[in-house]
Every structure is written in structure tokens, then in C-alpha cells.
Amino acid sequence: MPAEPFKIEIPDSVLDDLRARLERTRWPDELPGVGWEYGSNMDYIKELVEYWKNDFDWRKQEALINSFSHFKTPVDGRQVHFIHEKGKGPNPLPLIITHGWPGTFFEMHKVIPMLSDPAAHGGDPADAFDVVAPSMPGYGFSDAAQERGLDVLAVGDVMAKLMTEQLGYDRYVAQGGDWGASVTARLGHSHSDHCIAIHTTSTTRPTPYMGPGSAPLTEAEQGLLRQREEWLAAEGGYSHIQGTKPQTLGYGLNDSPAGLCAWIVEKYRTWSDCGGDVESSYTKDELLTTVTIYWVTQSINSSTRLYYETLRKPWDFAQGERINVPVGVAVFPAEISRPPREWAERSYNVTQWTVMPSGGHFAALEEPELLVEDMRNHFRALR
């Protein structure tokens, strides 16, 4: 079945219900002077909720989103939503760019025009891409799984079918961060007959082979493992509950927009290069557009299930196993985990390694120019 054009049109009744719920928010208490130490700061979340209720214009954001070409198509019996912007250049290279959690396809709205129409943004038309920006299954406007087992590797297989079987691309490249990095790695590893190169902002998955015959850990790699332990102890609570009891969490987040906002925005602040001021990296409108997409699609519960499914299917490489397509890596300083190059090279054929001057986990939204230029450089030789 061919892809069908899709337009986002949220009913007024859904938006009216959202405002009514925001008006009736029952706020928790907060200890004086704790800032963000215990989690989302109440003063800021109240400010954001007040803006969401009175000043945020979803229809304006909806029009921005709908300025792109949206489609839906069935893959493995589920509808997958995606943006598909054809490149404006002599030989556009097909590219799939995948978001993670708690992002959405909206995370890509700044980079899509630069990638698809580089000449209009100070670039060379020879660098144009046909850009495909999907909503992962269970996120945004893509259908959620109705059965167990849709882990991140299975999501990668869905995206491979989207590119080849549904869109007819025999040769393409891929990019992603967060869960999108794992999806991208899966494409480069298991679908390299069509996916000829990848670019990523994270090389945490797959876990490289570390058994007999492997090179001993360098000092930098030992530091990485210590940093991961420290980060999990200080910041990993969300991942543990989403990986063990996501359904319990879902009741609150699907019912309270203020709770959903607090859960998501705290991650944008913590995982970005913002010095503690989240609005130095993102506007209120950008933050609330992301949160609103989760709210109006009621997809927060299905999005967190990806943690549960993936936790039960770890991706560990065997001896000699590697991603052999060319791999470009952009290392942003505020990324959650920043493996050294020697760690990445245990699993990846790293042909480009760029240490960025600024930016964090949501690179496409926070530092779009840096990300796009690095992608252009990496993929240029493959055209």
C-alpha cells in the first residue's frame, strides 16, 4: 500500500480539555531553596504551565509542522508517520534521521530544510538529501505496538522496511541520536545492503565484544565506565522505572499535562548544554510543542515501553562483529555519555570523528548548524 499524505489537525475539544486540566493542576509541595536538585523546579514548571495555558499557540506550531510533507504508511501492520522532504539539488542522497526519547519528529524541524535545500541555507546544492524523518512506533503520530517485543532493534527493522519497501530507496544513509542512534546502528549493521553509511551522536550501543582476545581497556575507556556508573546513580531513575514498570508511570503522565511537562522538560534541561537555563537552548514554544505532541497523541506510555522491551534484549557484539559501513560520529560536550574514540572503534568503522564546541543530547534542536555541517562532510564522499 503506498504512503498516504497526512495532515496534523488536533480537534479543538482536545485542546480545550488540555487547558481545563492545566487550570485544575494540583501542585505538589517543594522544599525551599532546592532549585532543580530534587527534580523539576516548581517555579519554572508553574511558569511554563501558565504560558502553556494562556499564551502557547498550538495552531501556530501546527501550521509550522504542517509546512512539511507528512505521510503515513503501513509497516508490519502498523501505521508509521513520517516527514518526507525531497532534496533540491542535482543528485539528492536519501537520508533517514531518527529521534529518541523524550524527543519527537519535531526535533528535526530545523535541520530538515538545511538538509533538503542546502542552497537556500548557505550550502551547496550538491549536498542535498531526500530527508525522511519518522515518528518511531509508539511515538507521536505512529501507531503503538499492540503486542510484546518491539525493542529498538525491531524498530530499526521497521525503518529499513520504510525506506526500501515503502519508499523504494535501494541506497540510503542514516542518522540518529538517543534511541535513534541505536536504530541507526541497526540499519548500518543488519541492513548494510541498502544503508551504505551512518552518522550518529552516540556510540553507546551495541556493547562491543570484551571477552578473550579483546584489547584491554584504555584509561579513557575505564573513565567512561566510571562515568556511566556515576550517571546511572545520579540521573538514571527515569530509565530504571521506564525499563521496569512503565505502565505504573503511564497513569500519571497520561492524565496530568503538568506532570508530563515536568517529566519531559527536566530531561531537556539536564541533557543540554544550557548551564542550567533551559531557555538558553530552547524556547518555551519548542519545549511545549514537544510536550503537546506527546499529550495530544497520548503516546507517553507507549514511548516508555521501548525501555522495557529493549532492556530485555541487550545488543552485545560477538568476537569479530562490527558495523562495517562508514560511520561519522559527532561528539557534543553535554551528551549523556561520551565514549572515547577507541571505545567506538571496537564496534564501529569510524571514518569521521568530530568533537563539537557546544551542544548536548538534542543536537538537531540545540545545535542544528553544527550537526548539519558534520553530516554533509561525512556523507559527501558517498554521493
LOZA-781388 format. One record per residue (C-alpha): residue in one letter; y, x, z. Coordinates in pm, 1 decimal. Last residue first. Layout:
   code      north       east         up
      A          Y          X          Z
...
//
This chain:
   code      north       east         up
      R     1051.3     2734.8     -343.2
      L      866.8     2934.0      -79.1
      A     1120.7     3216.5      -39.0
      R     1389.0     2972.2       77.5
      F     1176.3     2821.8      357.0
      H     1275.3     3063.6      629.4
      N     1641.6     3104.6      541.8
      R     1696.1     2731.0      496.8
      M     1526.7     2659.0      829.5
      D     1745.5     2911.1     1009.8
      E     2058.0     2763.5      853.3
      V     1951.8     2413.3      954.3
      L     1884.8     2507.1     1317.4
      L     2213.5     2687.3     1366.6
      E     2410.8     2405.0     1206.0
      P     2233.4     2133.9     1407.0
      E     2297.6     2287.1     1750.5
      E     2273.7     2001.7     2003.2
      L     2112.4     1721.5     1801.4
      A     1867.0     1925.6     1594.8
      A     1818.5     2167.7     1884.5
      F     1701.2     1916.2     2142.2
      H     1536.5     2176.1     2370.5
      G     1828.5     2411.3     2407.6
      G     2126.3     2563.2     2235.4
      S     2315.4     2890.3     2220.0
      P     2307.1     3240.1     2071.0
      M     1975.5     3189.0     1889.2
      V     1695.9     3444.3     1879.4
      T     1544.6     3421.9     1531.1
      W     1188.0     3518.3     1443.7
      Q     1073.3     3493.8     1080.9
      T      729.0     3579.6      942.0
      V      522.7     3472.4     1242.1
      N      160.7     3410.3     1141.4
      Y       91.2     3210.0     1456.8
      S     -168.3     3209.6     1734.3
      R     -153.4     3557.1     1894.2
      E      179.5     3609.3     1718.5
      A      347.3     3357.1     1947.3
      W      254.0     3564.1     2253.5
      E      382.0     3884.5     2091.3
      R      707.5     3710.3     2003.1
      P      787.8     3626.3     2363.1
      P      728.2     3268.1     2478.5
      R     1044.8     3074.4     2559.9
      S      960.2     2765.1     2763.3
      I     1197.8     2477.2     2839.0
      E     1448.5     2587.1     2573.3
      A     1789.5     2686.4     2712.6
      P     1814.1     3012.6     2514.3
      F     1702.4     2871.9     2176.1
      V     1427.4     3065.6     1999.2
      A     1395.1     2967.2     1632.0
      V     1047.7     3046.2     1497.2
      G      952.9     3062.4     1129.7
      V      584.5     3048.7     1042.9
      P      422.7     3146.5      714.2
      V       79.7     2977.9      682.3
      N     -200.0     3146.2      877.4
      I     -219.6     2943.5     1196.2
      R     -485.3     3137.0     1384.8
      E     -848.7     3137.5     1495.7
      G    -1005.7     3481.0     1537.8
      Q    -1153.1     3400.0     1877.6
      A    -1129.1     3027.2     1943.2
      F     -796.1     2850.7     1978.5
      D     -735.2     2605.0     2259.7
      W     -586.8     2261.1     2194.5
      P     -638.7     2054.4     2507.4
      K     -774.2     1702.9     2456.5
      R     -746.7     1516.3     2786.6
      L     -384.5     1617.3     2844.0
      T     -309.9     1495.9     2491.1
      E     -408.9     1135.8     2564.1
      Y     -215.4     1110.5     2889.7
      Y       94.6     1281.4     2752.0
      L       93.3     1059.9     2441.5
      R       84.5      764.5     2679.7
      T      449.7      838.2     2757.4
      S      561.4      705.0     2420.1
      S      357.9      384.3     2457.7
      N      539.3      301.9     2780.4
      I      885.9      392.7     2652.1
      S      841.5      189.9     2333.5
      Q     1004.0     -141.1     2425.3
      T     1166.3     -134.9     2079.0
      V     1506.0     -248.6     2211.5
      W     1489.7      -17.1     2511.7
      Y     1360.7      301.7     2348.8
      I     1620.7      269.3     2073.8
      T     1882.8      196.5     2340.0
      V     1806.7      522.5     2520.6
      T     1857.7      726.4     2204.8
      T     2174.9      539.5     2113.3
      L     2286.9      582.8     2473.0
      L     2274.1      961.4     2464.7
      E     2445.8      987.0     2128.4
      D     2714.0      734.3     2226.3
      K     2781.3      912.4     2555.0
      T     2846.3     1225.4     2355.1
      Y     2615.0     1523.5     2360.7
      S     2636.3     1896.3     2443.0
      S     2941.7     1919.5     2670.8
      E     2854.0     1564.1     2772.4
      V     2550.0     1688.5     2964.3
      D     2765.6     1893.4     3200.0
      G     2516.3     2106.9     3397.1
      G     2586.2     2424.3     3200.6
      C     2519.4     2238.2     2874.1
      D     2248.8     2442.8     2708.3
      S     2006.4     2153.7     2715.4
      W     1679.1     2081.0     2895.5
      T     1821.0     1966.7     3228.8
      R     2092.9     1739.6     3089.1
      Y     1881.6     1579.6     2817.5
      K     1598.7     1542.2     3067.4
      E     1820.2     1362.5     3320.4
      V     1929.0     1132.4     3038.8
      I     1576.8      997.6     2986.2
      W     1475.8      885.7     3336.8
      A     1827.1      772.2     3434.3
      C     1863.2      560.0     3121.0
      L     1521.8      401.6     3168.8
      G     1609.6      316.8     3528.4
      A     1940.2      164.2     3421.0
      P     1757.4      -31.4     3148.7
      S     1517.8     -173.0     3408.0
      D     1207.5     -362.5     3294.5
      N     1037.8     -116.8     3055.3
      L     1113.2      176.6     3285.5
      G      982.7        4.2     3597.3
      Y      656.4     -128.7     3458.6
      G      599.1      184.7     3248.1
      L      564.7      422.0     3541.6
      T      242.4      255.9     3650.6
      Q      113.7      267.4     3293.0
      P      184.3      639.0     3260.6
      K      -50.4      733.6     3546.6
      T     -199.1     1078.4     3472.0
      G      -14.6     1254.7     3190.1
      Q      309.2     1062.9     3233.8
      I      288.6     1132.5     3610.6
      H      227.9     1503.5     3555.7
      S      484.6     1540.8     3279.2
      Y      761.6     1377.6     3483.9
      G      680.8     1599.7     3781.6
      G      710.2     1920.3     3579.0
      E     1056.2     2037.7     3682.3
      A     1028.3     2255.8     3994.2
      A      654.8     2327.4     4021.6
      L      598.9     2315.2     3646.4
      W      895.2     2547.9     3591.6
      E      769.7     2803.7     3842.7
      E      422.1     2805.8     3688.9
      R      567.4     2835.2     3339.0
      Q      795.8     3120.6     3443.1
      R      500.1     3310.1     3590.0
      L      304.3     3267.3     3265.7
      L      602.0     3384.5     3061.4
      G      652.2     3688.0     3284.8
      Q      293.1     3789.5     3218.3
      E      371.1     3760.0     2849.0
      A      677.3     3983.9     2885.7
      E      474.5     4246.6     3072.6
      T      218.5     4242.4     2794.5
      L     -107.1     4055.2     2831.0
      P     -416.3     4247.9     2726.7
      A     -521.4     4219.1     2361.6
      S     -818.7     3992.0     2300.0
      G    -1170.6     4133.1     2271.3
      P    -1315.3     3922.1     2548.2
      G    -1122.9     3599.0     2602.6
      M     -753.3     3512.4     2561.8
      Y     -763.8     3296.6     2248.8
      P     -420.8     3144.1     2200.0
      T     -320.4     2810.7     2354.2
      P     -200.5     2587.4     2071.3
      R       69.5     2511.2     2166.0
      T      356.3     2684.1     2349.8
      T      513.0     2806.7     2025.8
      S      834.4     2603.1     2039.2
      T     1139.2     2582.3     1812.9
      T      931.1     2546.6     1498.0
      H      925.5     2614.8     1126.0
      I      619.5     2561.3      908.6
      A      479.3     2676.4      576.7
      I      249.2     2558.7      294.1
      C      152.3     2213.6      422.0
      H      -76.4     2088.2      141.8
      D     -396.6     2291.7      168.6
      S     -261.2     2404.1      504.2
      H     -362.0     2072.4      658.2
      S     -550.5     2187.9      968.9
      H     -333.4     2479.7     1081.7
      G       14.2     2423.4      937.2
      L       -3.9     2047.4      990.8
      R     -136.4     2092.8     1344.4
      A      146.1     2336.1     1420.8
      T      397.3     2077.6     1300.5
      V      248.4     1806.7     1523.2
      S      257.5     2052.6     1813.4
      A      620.5     2135.7     1739.0
      G      696.7     1763.7     1710.5
      W      565.4     1724.0     2063.9
      D      860.8     1947.4     2165.8
      G     1021.7     2074.7     1844.1
      G      944.4     2023.5     1477.7
      Q      948.0     2149.7     1120.5
      A      720.1     2101.4      820.5
      V      678.9     2220.6      462.2
      Y      541.8     2037.9      155.8
      R      302.2     2057.7     -136.6
      D       94.6     1770.7     -274.8
      Y      358.2     1512.2     -185.4
      G      238.4     1164.0     -280.7
      L      440.8      963.1      -30.2
      Q      157.8      753.1      113.8
      E     -148.2      974.8       67.0
      T       18.5     1315.6       90.6
      M      312.5     1299.6      332.2
      L      204.6     1000.4      540.4
      K     -153.1     1126.8      551.0
      A      -36.1     1457.7      697.8
      M      179.5     1267.4      946.6
      V     -121.8     1071.6     1068.8
      D     -319.3     1396.3     1106.2
      G      -39.7     1539.1     1318.8
      V      -50.1     1226.8     1535.1
      A     -422.7     1291.1     1581.7
      L     -333.3     1638.6     1707.6
      V      -78.7     1485.5     1946.8
      D     -332.1     1251.8     2105.7
      L     -416.8      901.8     1983.7
      G     -739.1      867.1     2185.8
      R     -750.6      520.4     2330.1
      E     -687.4      199.7     2138.0
      Q     -398.3      -26.2     2046.5
      A     -189.4      262.7     1916.6
      A      182.0      194.8     1904.7
      D      355.1       84.2     1586.5
      S      647.9      287.3     1457.5
      F     1000.1      154.5     1521.7
      G     1085.1      377.6     1814.5
      Y      788.4      576.0     1941.5
      G      426.0      462.2     1973.4
      P      325.7      641.3     1653.0
      M      581.1      917.6     1586.3
      S      905.1      796.4     1430.4
      P      929.1      978.4     1102.8
      A     1191.2     1206.2      945.2
      V     1102.2     1281.2      580.7
      V     1356.8     1501.9      406.2
      D     1338.3     1586.3       36.3
      F     1498.0     1926.6       76.6
      A     1790.6     2103.8      -90.2
      D     1829.2     2482.6      -67.6
      A     1912.1     2525.2     -439.5
      P     2213.1     2302.5     -371.8
      D     2366.9     2598.4     -183.9
      G     2547.6     2516.1      137.3
      G     2894.0     2412.5      256.1
      H     2795.4     2065.4      370.4
      A     2815.2     1862.6       49.0
      A     2626.2     2139.1     -132.3
      P     2346.0     2115.8      123.6
      D     2251.7     1757.1       35.9
      S     1905.4     1688.6      181.6
      L     1910.9     1949.2      458.0
      M     2273.4     1904.2      563.4
      P     2244.8     1524.9      544.9
      I     1922.6     1524.6      754.5
      V     2054.0     1769.0     1016.5
      K     2295.6     1536.8     1195.0
      H     2067.7     1230.4     1206.1
      M     1765.9     1426.7     1328.0
      E     1769.9     1320.1     1694.8
      F     1781.4      961.4     1567.9
      F     1408.9      997.5     1484.0
      T     1353.3      971.1     1858.2
      G     1372.4     1204.1     2155.7
      P     1222.4     1170.8     2500.4
      W      981.8     1311.1     2388.8
      G      931.3     1482.4     2052.4
      H     1082.7     1472.1     1703.3
      T      920.0     1553.7     1368.9
      I     1069.2     1700.6     1051.2
      I      872.6     1654.0      728.5
      L     1001.3     1857.5      437.0
      P      956.1     1823.9       58.9
      L     1135.0     2104.6     -129.8
      P     1414.2     1986.4     -358.5
      N     1421.5     2154.7     -701.2
      P     1758.4     2138.4     -879.1
      G     1951.6     1986.3     -589.3
      K     2028.2     1659.3     -414.8
      G     1727.2     1600.5     -191.4
      K     1572.5     1259.3     -140.8
      E     1621.7     1107.9      205.2
      H     1315.8      939.1      352.8
      I     1358.6      803.1      706.1
      F     1034.6      697.7      869.1
      H      853.3      410.3     1036.3
      V      474.4      411.7     1057.8
      Q      289.7       79.5     1056.7
      R      -61.1      109.2     1195.7
      G     -393.6       57.6     1016.6
      D     -470.8      426.2      967.9
      V     -131.0      473.0      803.4
      P       61.4      162.1      699.2
      T      411.3      209.2      557.6
      K      762.3      153.9      686.1
      F     1083.5      271.4      524.6
      H     1437.2      374.3      606.5
      S     1697.0      525.3      371.8
      F     1986.8      649.4      583.9
      S     2312.9      457.3      633.7
      N     2102.6      229.5      853.7
      I     2134.4      471.4     1145.2
      L     2513.0      476.6     1118.0
      A     2521.0       96.2     1090.0
      E     2300.3       67.7     1399.6
      Q     2535.5      302.0     1582.8
      K     2830.3       76.1     1503.1
      R     2626.2     -232.2     1592.8
      W     2525.3      -69.2     1920.4
      D     2888.0      -38.7     2029.2
      F     2899.9      113.3     2378.2
      D     3212.7       -1.3     2560.5
      N     3126.5     -259.5     2827.1
      K     2760.5     -239.7     2928.0
      W     2675.1      106.8     2800.9
      Y     3002.3      243.0     2941.2
      E     2926.1       93.5     3282.2
      V     2572.1      229.0     3258.0
      L     2705.4      577.6     3182.1
      E     2948.2      572.7     3473.5
      K     2676.4      442.1     3706.0
      I     2443.5      715.5     3578.4
      Y     2713.4      974.6     3646.9
      D     2788.5      861.4     3999.8
      M     2418.0      823.4     4076.3
      N     2313.7     1175.3     3983.0
      S     1976.9     1180.2     3810.5
      G     1722.5     1375.9     4012.0
      Y     1717.4     1507.2     4368.4
      E     1931.2     1813.5     4288.2
      W     2158.5     1632.1     4043.7
      G     2459.3     1613.9     4277.0
      V     2334.3     1622.6     4637.5
      G     2673.5     1566.2     4803.2
      P     2589.3     1253.9     4998.1
      L     2229.5     1127.7     4990.9
      E     2169.9      850.9     4740.7
      D     2079.5      485.1     4777.7
      P     1918.9      288.3     4497.8
      W     2118.1       60.4     4264.9
      R     2016.7     -295.1     4186.9
      T     2133.0     -342.9     3828.3
      R     2238.5     -704.4     3763.4
      E     2511.7     -624.1     3509.2
      L     2277.1     -386.6     3327.4
      R     2020.7     -666.3     3304.8
      A     2279.6     -902.5     3159.2
      R     2391.3     -639.0     2909.0
      L     2034.0     -584.7     2791.2
      D     1968.2     -959.0     2764.5
      D     2274.0     -994.6     2540.7
      L     2149.3     -705.1     2325.1
      V     1807.7     -865.9     2282.1
      S     1963.7    -1207.0     2207.8
      D     2190.3    -1049.8     1944.9
      P     1879.9     -958.0     1745.9
      I     1829.3     -590.3     1655.3
      E     1853.8     -530.7     1280.7
      I     1709.0     -198.6     1167.5
      K     1641.9     -207.7      794.9
      F     1313.3     -120.8      628.7
      P     1220.4      -48.6      268.4
      E      845.1      -83.2      205.6
      A      611.1      212.7      156.1
      P      337.3      151.1      -97.7
      M        0.0        0.0        0.0
//
